[in-house]
Amino acid sequence: MLAARAPDLHDALQRGHDEGWSHLVLDGKVVDTDRLRVKKLSKKGKTIDAWYSGKTHDFGGNIQALFRPDGLPIWISPVEPGSIHDLTAARDHVLGALYAAASTGLPTLADPGYEGAGHGVHTPVTQPADGTELDINTRTRNALLRAVRCLGERGFALLTGRWRTLQHVTVSPSKITKIARAALVLTHFEHGYLPC
């Protein structure tokens, strides 16, 4: 019931435009679940557990979320198995809409895991593998991006710190979407961020 009241992606982005936000923050999180045995083939052709995340070295479901510049979560994606990379999940659920938002003046900041996401999604430049030091302009850009994005990073802390059910889900991982969206609605209520 509560999950049905969560804003959809279009409504969340429209509100960002209407309220004149400077940017959005995109981030992903693997919500811990009980062990679930669902096998699939990896890109390398090996059989792996679909819900096992190499990012957290545990079983879980990957959710993507958008946050206001101050870190309040505004939208949560449907859950994907933990083996799905953040960038892949974002491509499936949110990047197309973010490209359109960026073309109208609402860019998105993200961590290096989204490098290569495309138009309007700004990520820090990673250190070259050969050990070459980044030039001063790139290091300054990275520092500025991280300084602005860090407020948005508190969004998952608002959800998982307040709503303990998101710390470890013991029901089917397919229920993570409804649980996370219900937590989003309750967080909006607590922070006075009610639908327009």
C-alpha positions as MATLAB code, in Angstrom:
seq = 'MLAARAPDLHDALQRGHDEGWSHLVLDGKVVDTDRLRVKKLSKKGKTIDAWYSGKTHDFGGNIQALFRPDGLPIWISPVEPGSIHDLTAARDHVLGALYAAASTGLPTLADPGYEGAGHGVHTPVTQPADGTELDINTRTRNALLRAVRCLGERGFALLTGRWRTLQHVTVSPSKITKIARAALVLTHFEHGYLPC';
ca = [
       0.000    0.000    0.000;
       2.706    2.501    0.982;
       4.980    1.434   -1.878;
       2.285    2.414   -4.392;
       2.537    6.016   -3.144;
       6.232    6.302   -4.038;
       6.888    8.818   -6.821;
       7.669    7.450  -10.242;
      10.790    8.573  -12.085;
       9.016   11.131  -14.276;
       7.334   12.806  -11.284;
      10.596   12.926   -9.321;
      12.496   14.543  -12.202;
       9.675   16.985  -12.927;
       9.676   18.109   -9.311;
      13.421   18.665   -9.537;
      12.920   20.938  -12.539;
       9.998   22.759  -10.928;
      11.902   23.375   -7.690;
      15.053   24.474   -9.535;
      17.514   21.926   -8.179;
      21.109   22.386   -9.310;
      21.710   18.653   -9.772;
      20.720   15.138   -8.764;
      22.829   12.412   -7.181;
      22.640    8.837   -8.494;
      23.810    5.981   -6.300;
      23.304    2.257   -5.926;
      23.160   -0.048   -2.945;
      23.097   -3.780   -2.448;
      20.458   -4.575    0.180;
      21.560   -7.623    2.176;
      19.315  -10.682    1.924;
      19.295  -14.254    3.112;
      21.082  -16.675    0.848;
      19.096  -17.377   -2.284;
      20.146  -19.997   -4.786;
      19.307  -18.802   -8.288;
      21.959  -19.704  -10.842;
      22.774  -17.801  -14.030;
      25.629  -17.556  -16.512;
      28.133  -14.756  -16.045;
      29.500  -12.709  -18.934;
      32.515  -15.038  -18.868;
      30.276  -18.094  -19.247;
      30.636  -19.330  -15.663;
      27.679  -20.408  -13.540;
      27.198  -17.923  -10.694;
      24.568  -17.172   -8.069;
      22.417  -14.320   -9.430;
      21.887  -12.710   -6.021;
      25.557  -12.807   -4.951;
      27.216   -9.397   -5.157;
      30.927   -9.133   -5.863;
      30.687   -5.523   -4.657;
      29.703   -6.490   -1.095;
      30.804  -10.154   -1.143;
      27.382  -11.115    0.156;
      23.918  -11.964   -1.120;
      21.586   -9.090   -1.872;
      19.490   -7.074   -4.266;
      20.803   -4.034   -6.143;
      18.640   -0.907   -6.041;
      19.401    2.418   -7.696;
      18.201    5.690   -6.235;
      18.111    9.384   -7.060;
      18.672   12.003   -4.387;
      18.113   15.738   -4.094;
      21.249   17.892   -3.747;
      20.793   17.799    0.058;
      20.637   13.986    0.074;
      16.926   13.320    0.503;
      16.009   10.267   -1.608;
      13.402   11.038   -4.271;
      13.130    7.834   -6.335;
      14.069    4.158   -6.034;
      14.405    1.669   -8.888;
      13.050   -1.853   -9.022;
      15.440   -4.383   -7.466;
      17.939   -6.273   -9.602;
      19.943   -9.317   -8.486;
      23.104   -8.412   -6.577;
      25.310   -9.709   -9.390;
      24.133   -6.850  -11.629;
      26.594   -3.923  -11.721;
      25.330   -0.463  -10.733;
      25.890    0.923  -14.240;
      23.926   -1.920  -15.849;
      21.031   -1.464  -13.420;
      21.090    2.293  -14.020;
      21.012    1.782  -17.791;
      17.975   -0.449  -17.423;
      16.000    1.843  -15.119;
      17.089    5.479  -15.063;
      19.781    6.672  -17.485;
      17.445    7.423  -20.398;
      15.405    9.789  -18.238;
      18.576   11.361  -16.820;
      19.838   12.139  -20.326;
      16.607   14.020  -21.021;
      16.851   15.832  -17.661;
      20.452   16.842  -18.377;
      19.486   18.305  -21.740;
      17.060   20.617  -19.908;
      19.596   21.720  -17.284;
      19.406   19.100  -14.512;
      22.726   17.183  -14.478;
      23.456   14.116  -12.366;
      26.490   13.435  -10.176;
      27.594    9.860   -9.535;
      30.508    7.886   -8.136;
      33.221    6.300  -10.332;
      31.155    3.101  -10.635;
      29.031    4.945  -13.204;
      31.986    6.009  -15.350;
      30.909    5.923  -18.979;
      27.222    6.404  -18.135;
      26.922    9.078  -20.786;
      25.546   12.556  -21.350;
      24.817   14.596  -18.249;
      26.078   12.021  -15.715;
      29.250   13.443  -14.192;
      31.714   11.114  -12.464;
      35.217   11.655  -11.084;
      38.062   10.667  -13.393;
      39.772    7.545  -12.071;
      43.511    7.259  -11.547;
      45.224    5.734  -14.622;
      46.279    2.100  -14.152;
      49.865    2.909  -15.109;
      50.242    5.112  -12.017;
      50.445    8.383  -13.947;
      49.312   11.263  -11.770;
      46.213   13.173  -12.848;
      46.830   16.784  -13.859;
      45.864   19.596  -11.474;
      42.722   20.533  -13.421;
      41.390   16.969  -13.303;
      42.211   16.586   -9.605;
      40.443   19.887   -8.876;
      37.390   18.799  -10.895;
      37.325   15.488   -8.984;
      37.539   17.296   -5.630;
      34.686   19.633   -6.579;
      32.499   16.768   -7.813;
      33.092   14.784   -4.632;
      32.439   17.816   -2.421;
      29.083   18.502   -4.076;
      28.096   14.818   -4.352;
      28.912   13.941   -0.733;
      25.674   15.476    0.570;
      23.728   13.211   -1.730;
      25.571   10.196   -0.363;
      23.657   10.501    2.898;
      20.462    9.419    1.137;
      20.921    5.698    1.620;
      21.951    6.366    5.218;
      18.572    8.081    5.720;
      16.784    5.014    4.395;
      18.824    2.171    5.874;
      19.655    3.885    9.156;
      16.057    4.754    9.923;
      14.299    1.732    8.435;
      16.032   -1.351    9.811;
      14.186   -3.683    7.471;
      16.487   -2.424    4.689;
      19.580   -3.520    6.619;
      18.795   -7.211    6.108;
      15.797   -8.531    4.189;
      14.676  -12.005    5.231;
      11.799  -12.377    2.767;
      12.157  -13.019   -0.954;
      14.574  -10.528   -2.551;
      11.859   -9.735   -5.088;
      10.096   -7.883   -2.233;
      12.990   -5.423   -1.811;
      11.413   -3.010   -4.302;
       8.202   -2.689   -2.283;
      10.062   -2.484    1.027;
      12.435    0.223   -0.245;
       9.637    2.246   -1.831;
       7.563    2.058    1.358;
      10.613    3.298    3.293;
      10.954    6.116    0.735;
       7.340    7.225    1.297;
       7.785    7.152    5.083;
      11.042    9.115    4.787;
       9.280   11.737    2.666;
       6.559   11.989    5.314;
       9.112   12.373    8.127;
      10.942   15.126    6.248;
       7.824   16.994    5.121;
       8.532   16.213    1.473;
       4.967   15.485    0.478;
       3.583   15.159   -3.057;
       2.775   18.440   -4.763;
];
